[in-house]
Structures are given as C-alpha cells and as structure tokens.
Amino acid sequence: MHKRDPIPFELSVTVSEPTPGGIEAAAYPVAERFFGEGAELHIISAKVEPDPEAPGSFRATILFRQVTT
C-alpha cells in the first residue's frame, strides 16, 4: 500500500426500524454522511435481530465499505 492509496475504512451503522425498507432508509444516510454524498458503497454484512428496547422493531447492524477504484 502506498501512502496515497485510500484507506479501506469500514463503517458499522446500527439502526432500529420496523421494516427492511425502514432499516435501509435509516442506515444509508449515516454511511453517506461519513463517506460523502454520492460515494459508491458496498455492504459487507447486515445482521438483524428483534430490538428488545422497541417492541415491533428490529435492530440492524450494517457494515459498509466504500468502493474504491
């Protein structure tokens, strides 16, 4: 790796929403705020479980990485 090569940051975002679409809508803006609007993002993993603090919702932890060329 050269000093000018981009650092392959991974960002873990945790959100709680009642639907898969709600999870996606809540998680992407957080990742875009970190990586920059318009950044091409790759989802490494998305783990979901019932949210014990919000009945009827699910807590999702999504791991994002920016695609670099």
matplotlib code that plots the C-alpha trace (Angstrom):
import matplotlib.pyplot as plt

x = [0.0, 1.3, 0.9, -1.6, -3.7, -7.2, -7.7, -10.3, -12.5, -15.4, -18.3, -20.7, -24.1, -26.8, -30.4, -33.8, -36.8, -39.9, -39.3, -36.4, -37.1, -37.0, -33.7, -32.2, -33.6, -32.2, -28.7, -27.7, -27.8, -25.4, -23.0, -23.2, -22.5, -19.3, -18.1, -19.5, -22.7, -22.5, -19.9, -20.3, -20.9, -20.7, -22.5, -20.2, -22.8, -26.2, -27.2, -30.8, -32.4, -35.5, -35.0, -35.8, -36.0, -38.5, -41.2, -42.2, -38.9, -35.7, -32.1, -29.8, -26.1, -24.9, -21.2, -20.4, -17.2, -16.6, -15.9, -12.6, -11.0]
y = [0.0, 3.4, 6.5, 7.9, 4.8, 5.3, 3.7, 1.0, 2.2, 0.1, 1.8, -0.1, 1.5, 0.3, 1.4, 0.3, 0.2, -1.9, -2.9, -3.8, -0.7, 1.5, 0.0, 0.7, 4.2, 4.9, 3.4, 4.8, 8.5, 7.7, 6.0, 8.8, 11.4, 9.5, 8.6, 11.6, 12.0, 10.1, 7.7, 4.2, 1.9, -1.9, -3.7, -6.2, -7.6, -6.8, -8.6, -8.1, -9.1, -8.1, -4.9, -5.6, -1.9, -1.2, -3.8, -4.4, -3.1, -4.8, -3.7, -4.0, -3.5, -2.9, -2.9, -0.5, -0.1, 2.5, 1.1, 2.5, 2.1]
z = [0.0, -1.0, 1.3, -1.2, -1.5, 0.0, 3.4, 3.1, 6.0, 7.1, 9.0, 11.2, 11.4, 13.9, 13.4, 14.8, 12.5, 12.0, 8.3, 6.0, 3.9, 7.0, 8.1, 4.6, 4.6, 8.1, 7.5, 4.2, 5.2, 8.1, 5.8, 3.2, 5.9, 6.8, 3.3, 1.4, -0.6, -3.8, -2.6, -4.0, -1.1, -0.6, 2.2, 3.8, 6.1, 7.6, 10.8, 12.1, 15.4, 17.3, 19.2, 22.9, 23.6, 20.8, 20.5, 16.9, 15.6, 14.6, 15.4, 12.4, 12.3, 8.7, 7.8, 4.9, 2.9, 0.2, -3.2, -4.5, -7.9]

ax = plt.figure().add_subplot(projection="3d")
ax.plot(x, y, z, "-o")
ax.set_aspect("equal")
plt.show()
